[in-house]
Amino acid sequence: MVEKIMVVEDELTLQETLAYNLKHQGYEVITSGNGLEAIKKAAETKPDLIILDVMLPGADGFEVCRQIRKEMNMPIIMLTARTDEIDRVVGLEVGADDYLTKPFSMRELNARVKAMLRRMHIITEMKGSKDDTKQVLYFGNLIINEIRHEATVDGSNLPLSPKEFDLLLFFAKNKGKMLSREYILEKVWGWEYIGDSRTVDVHTRWLREKIEADPKKPNRIITVRGGGYLFEG
């Protein structure tokens, strides 16, 4: 099956360049130059991956990402014309999986796209496995199914983005270990990822909001002063 990629970019020349490049790589491409239109098209077409510009008419990329994340979990790569850290942080906070700063090379974009789609293929294949009971981790009312790429609290599915799940699973498999931000960044995002430790902080904060909803219970993820994080399950 041909993979489907949505390109949301209002700069027509760049939109056409991205579409041409991706089609040349063998992908089906859907385009949009308006944020509100993009939200509607994403719901209708269910793309396998979205390349999303920050500056858009109708609704900016942050709002588009936020709305899409309410219903769908496909990978989202955000594009920004600025090097400001705030753009990257906000993008991660609303659910983006990765970002590229303009100008960027098509080779780099292709590498990011292929890596994310390959990862989603692996997840899909794992979900289709019949014997997944050996890959379930239990931490009280928190249950993590590695094969199905799902996590539940008190029986309710957690709305985790792909990267949030990766981070949760990494914490779970390293229960009781103090993990530095740099080590987490390398192991969860990969050595080729161009980012900083703030990325880890943002995703960890979002994880906490989802798995530590009951304030009466102790925190599952502990911040170690001057160090990193400790998962206690």
C-alpha positions as CSV (number, residue, x, y, z in Angstrom):
1,M,0.0,0.0,0.0
2,V,1.3,3.5,-0.9
3,E,1.9,5.6,2.1
4,K,0.0,8.9,2.3
5,I,1.7,12.1,3.4
6,M,0.0,15.4,4.0
7,V,2.0,18.6,3.4
8,V,0.5,21.7,5.1
9,E,2.4,24.7,3.8
10,D,1.1,28.1,2.6
11,E,4.2,29.1,0.7
12,L,3.2,27.7,-2.7
13,T,6.7,27.2,-4.1
14,L,7.8,25.2,-1.0
15,Q,4.6,23.3,-1.0
16,E,5.0,22.3,-4.6
17,T,8.7,21.4,-4.0
18,L,7.9,19.2,-1.0
19,A,5.1,17.5,-2.9
20,Y,7.2,16.8,-5.9
21,N,10.0,15.4,-3.8
22,L,7.8,13.2,-1.8
23,K,5.9,11.9,-4.9
24,H,9.3,11.1,-6.4
25,Q,10.0,9.0,-3.4
26,G,6.9,7.0,-4.1
27,Y,4.4,8.6,-1.6
28,E,0.9,9.7,-2.2
29,V,0.8,13.4,-1.3
30,I,-2.1,15.6,-0.1
31,T,-1.5,19.3,0.2
32,S,-3.1,22.2,2.0
33,G,-2.2,25.8,2.5
34,N,-4.7,26.7,5.2
35,G,-4.8,25.5,8.8
36,L,-8.5,25.0,9.1
37,E,-8.7,23.2,5.8
38,A,-5.8,20.9,6.9
39,I,-7.7,19.8,10.1
40,K,-10.7,18.8,7.9
41,K,-8.5,17.1,5.3
42,A,-6.6,15.1,7.9
43,A,-9.8,13.8,9.4
44,E,-11.1,12.8,6.0
45,T,-8.0,11.3,4.4
46,K,-6.2,9.8,7.5
47,P,-2.6,10.4,6.2
48,D,0.2,8.2,7.5
49,L,2.3,11.3,8.3
50,I,1.9,15.1,8.3
51,I,4.5,17.7,7.5
52,L,3.1,20.9,9.1
53,D,4.3,24.5,8.8
54,V,3.9,26.7,11.9
55,M,2.9,29.9,10.1
56,L,-0.5,29.3,8.4
57,P,-3.6,31.3,7.6
58,G,-6.9,30.1,9.2
59,A,-5.2,28.4,12.1
60,D,-1.5,28.3,12.9
61,G,0.4,25.0,13.0
62,F,0.3,24.7,16.7
63,E,-3.5,24.8,16.7
64,V,-3.7,22.4,13.8
65,C,-1.4,20.0,15.6
66,R,-3.4,20.3,18.8
67,Q,-6.7,19.6,17.1
68,I,-5.4,16.6,15.1
69,R,-3.9,15.1,18.3
70,K,-7.3,15.0,19.8
71,E,-8.4,12.2,17.4
72,M,-5.3,10.9,15.5
73,N,-1.8,9.7,16.4
74,M,0.1,9.7,13.1
75,P,3.6,11.2,13.2
76,I,3.8,15.0,12.8
77,I,6.9,16.9,11.6
78,M,6.6,20.6,12.2
79,L,8.4,23.2,10.0
80,T,9.5,26.6,11.4
81,A,11.2,29.5,9.7
82,R,12.6,30.6,13.1
83,T,15.3,29.2,15.3
84,D,13.6,30.4,18.4
85,E,13.5,27.7,21.1
86,I,9.9,28.6,22.0
87,D,8.7,27.4,18.6
88,R,10.2,24.0,19.1
89,V,9.0,23.7,22.7
90,V,5.4,24.8,21.9
91,G,5.4,22.4,18.9
92,L,6.5,19.5,21.2
93,E,3.9,20.5,23.8
94,V,1.0,20.3,21.4
95,G,2.0,16.9,20.2
96,A,4.5,17.2,17.4
97,D,7.0,14.3,17.1
98,D,9.8,16.2,15.4
99,Y,10.6,19.5,13.8
100,L,12.8,21.0,11.1
101,T,14.0,24.6,10.9
102,K,13.9,26.3,7.5
103,P,15.9,26.2,5.3
104,F,16.5,22.4,5.4
105,S,17.7,19.9,2.9
106,M,15.4,17.4,1.2
107,R,17.8,14.7,2.1
108,E,17.3,15.5,5.8
109,L,13.5,15.6,5.4
110,N,13.4,12.3,3.5
111,A,15.5,10.7,6.3
112,R,13.1,12.0,9.0
113,V,10.1,10.8,7.0
114,K,11.5,7.4,6.3
115,A,12.5,6.9,9.9
116,M,9.1,7.8,11.3
117,L,7.2,5.7,8.8
118,R,9.5,2.7,9.4
119,R,8.8,3.0,13.1
120,M,5.0,3.1,12.5
121,H,5.3,0.0,10.3
122,I,7.0,-1.9,13.2
123,I,4.3,-0.8,15.6
124,T,1.6,-2.0,13.2
125,E,3.2,-5.3,12.7
126,M,3.6,-5.7,16.5
127,K,0.0,-4.9,17.0
128,G,-0.9,-7.8,14.7
129,S,1.0,-10.3,16.7
130,K,-1.2,-12.8,18.4
131,D,1.1,-13.6,21.3
132,D,1.5,-10.2,23.0
133,T,0.9,-11.2,26.6
134,K,4.7,-11.5,27.3
135,Q,5.2,-7.9,26.4
136,V,2.8,-6.4,28.9
137,L,4.3,-4.4,31.8
138,Y,2.2,-3.8,35.0
139,F,2.7,-0.9,37.5
140,G,-0.4,-1.0,39.7
141,N,-3.2,0.6,37.7
142,L,-0.9,1.5,34.9
143,I,-0.5,-1.2,32.2
144,I,1.8,-0.9,29.2
145,N,1.4,-3.1,26.2
146,E,4.6,-2.9,24.2
147,I,3.2,-5.0,21.3
148,R,0.0,-3.1,20.9
149,H,1.7,0.2,21.6
150,E,-1.0,1.0,24.2
151,A,-1.1,2.1,27.8
152,T,-4.0,2.2,30.2
153,V,-4.7,3.7,33.6
154,D,-7.6,2.1,35.5
155,G,-8.6,0.3,32.3
156,S,-8.9,3.5,30.2
157,N,-6.6,4.0,27.2
158,L,-4.2,6.9,27.5
159,P,-4.1,9.3,24.5
160,L,-0.4,9.1,24.0
161,S,1.5,10.4,21.0
162,P,4.0,8.0,19.5
163,K,6.9,9.7,21.1
164,E,5.2,9.9,24.5
165,F,4.6,6.2,24.4
166,D,8.3,5.6,23.5
167,L,9.3,7.7,26.5
168,L,6.9,5.9,28.9
169,L,8.1,2.5,27.7
170,F,11.8,3.6,28.2
171,F,11.0,4.7,31.7
172,A,9.2,1.5,32.4
173,K,12.0,-0.7,31.2
174,N,14.5,1.3,33.3
175,K,12.4,1.4,36.5
176,G,14.4,2.5,39.6
177,K,17.3,3.9,37.5
178,M,18.4,7.5,37.5
179,L,18.3,8.6,33.9
180,S,20.0,11.8,32.7
181,R,18.2,14.0,30.2
182,E,21.0,13.6,27.7
183,Y,20.8,9.8,28.0
184,I,17.0,9.8,27.5
185,L,17.4,12.1,24.5
186,E,19.9,9.7,22.9
187,K,18.0,6.5,23.6
188,V,14.4,7.7,22.8
189,W,15.0,10.3,20.1
190,G,18.2,8.8,18.7
191,W,21.7,10.1,18.2
192,E,20.8,11.8,14.9
193,Y,18.1,13.9,16.5
194,I,19.0,17.6,16.7
195,G,17.5,18.8,19.9
196,D,18.2,19.6,23.5
197,S,17.3,18.3,27.0
198,R,14.2,20.6,27.1
199,T,12.6,18.2,24.7
200,V,12.8,15.5,27.4
201,D,11.3,17.9,30.0
202,V,8.3,18.8,27.8
203,H,7.4,15.2,27.0
204,T,7.9,14.1,30.6
205,R,5.6,16.9,31.8
206,W,2.9,15.7,29.3
207,L,3.4,12.1,30.4
208,R,2.9,13.1,34.1
209,E,-0.3,14.8,33.3
210,K,-1.7,11.6,31.7
211,I,-0.4,8.9,34.1
212,E,-0.4,10.8,37.4
213,A,-4.0,12.2,37.2
214,D,-4.7,11.3,40.8
215,P,-3.0,13.9,43.1
216,K,-3.5,11.7,46.1
217,K,-1.1,9.1,44.7
218,P,2.7,9.5,44.7
219,N,4.4,10.6,41.5
220,R,5.5,7.8,39.2
221,I,8.2,9.9,37.5
222,I,10.5,11.7,40.0
223,T,12.7,14.6,39.0
224,V,16.2,14.2,40.3
225,R,17.7,17.7,41.1
226,G,20.7,18.4,38.9
227,G,20.4,15.0,37.3
228,G,17.4,13.7,35.3
229,Y,14.4,11.5,36.0
230,L,13.6,8.3,38.0
231,F,10.6,6.1,37.2
232,E,9.2,4.4,40.2
233,G,6.2,2.7,38.6
